[in-house]
Amino acid sequence: MKKAILFTLLSFLFTLTTVNATTLGKDKLKMLKAAGMYSNGDYEGALRVYKEVYNDDKQNQKDPELLYLMGRCYLDLNRTTEAVEFLENAYKIDPKVDKELTLRLG
């Protein structure tokens, strides 16, 4: 049980490191909430929150980290068409946004 809690906590902390500073402005709490949801396997919930952040500010729609995170959620939900769209847009803005981006794009 302790190992499971520790693993969840470490996964959550690891996911937090992927949150881009440009997104952390007023949407910091939402991004942290979504990261926690994702770490716990709630991809639909995480995506819902990421979409809120995406729609909150036009600038967020150009944030490669947010686009990557949304694409990752879509991919985990087996929604490949949407995943590819968001992952490709993230790649166009910053090909190095995440070391796994090119792997996820295939």
N, C-alpha and C positions, 0 to 999 in steps of 0.2 A: 504494500500500500504506500509506504513512504517513497519507494522508488518511482511509483506511478505519479505521485504528487510532484516529486523532484523533476521527473521528466517533463511533465506538463509545464512546470514553472520555467525550466530551462528552454523549452520550446517557445514559450511565450516571450521570454527575454530575447531569444534569437530572432524571433519575428519582429520584435520592436526595433531591432537594429536595422531592419530593412525599410523603415519608415523614413522617407526623405524629408530633410529639413524644410524644404519649400512648402510641403504640405502641412507641416506642424503648426502653422499659425493658429488661426481660430478653430481649426478642425482637429486639433491635437487629441482631444478626448475621444472623438469619433474614430480616429485612426487607431488609437490604442485599444478601443473597444473592439473594432473589427479584427485587429491582430489577435486579440485574445480569443475571439470567436473562431477564427481560422485555425488557431493552434489547437482548439478543442474539437475540430472537425465539423464545425458549423459553417460550412462554405456558403450556404444560402444566406445565412444571417450576416456573415462578413461581407458578402457581395452587396447586400441591401445597404449596409452602412457605407461601404466604399462608394456606392452610387449616390448616396446623399452628399458625400464630400465632393464627388465629381460634379454634381449639379449645383452645389453651393456657390461656386465661383468659377467663372470662365477660365481663369488662370489654372485651376486644378485640372482642367481638361487637357492641358499640355504638360502635365507633370508625368514624366516617364515612370517614376516609381509607382504612382497611383494606377497608371494604365497597366503596368506589369502585374500589380497585385490583383486588379480586377480580372485580367486575363488568366491569372493563375486560378482564381476562384472558378471562372467559367470552365477552365480545363478540368478541374477537380469535379465539376458538376456534369462532365461529359457534354458540355455545350461547345463543341469544337469550333463552329463558325464564329461565334462571339469571341471565343478565346483567341483565335488567330488574329482577328481584327485588332483587339486590344494589345496583344503581344507584339504584333507588327508595328503598331503605332508607337509603342514604347521603344522598340528597336530603332525606328526612324529618328526619334528624338535623341536617344542615348543608347547606342549599342552595348554599352558596358553597365547598364542600369542594374543588372543582376547577373552573376556568373552562370546561372542556370537558364538564362533567357534563350540562348541559341539552342540548348538542348530541348527546351519546351516547344520551340518552333519546329524542331525536327530537322 
